[in-house]
Amino acid sequence: VIKQTDKTTALDYALTVSSDGKRATLAVVNPSSKSILLNWDGKKYRTVRRVDIVGESATSVNAQGKEGVSCTVTENAAPAAIRPMSVTLFVLEMG
């Protein structure tokens, strides 16, 4: 169960589970201009990898020769704030 601390901001979620049921990938889209904290049961779900895709502003784009959008990969990350205007992917080990 995912618990969102801010109930006024709508986040988009998508979840897929591996065919063996041991891993899940959770995608979270935060279209708002504020960080949103997520929590889940750390005994049932362990974060194996977290990928943050986020720009410096709402109008950030990648143009030739410039980087406006960054991608950060964190191994064994704990649930944390979903950054503003971002897509965050979590690879979760279930069990």
Beta strands, then each sheet from edge to edge (+ up, - down):
strand 1: 2-4
strand 2: 12-17
strand 3: 23-30
strand 4: 36-40
strand 5: 45-55
strand 6: 69-75
strand 7: 81-82
strand 8: 86-94
sheet 1: 1+ 4- 7+
sheet 2: 2+ 3- 8+ 5- 6+
end
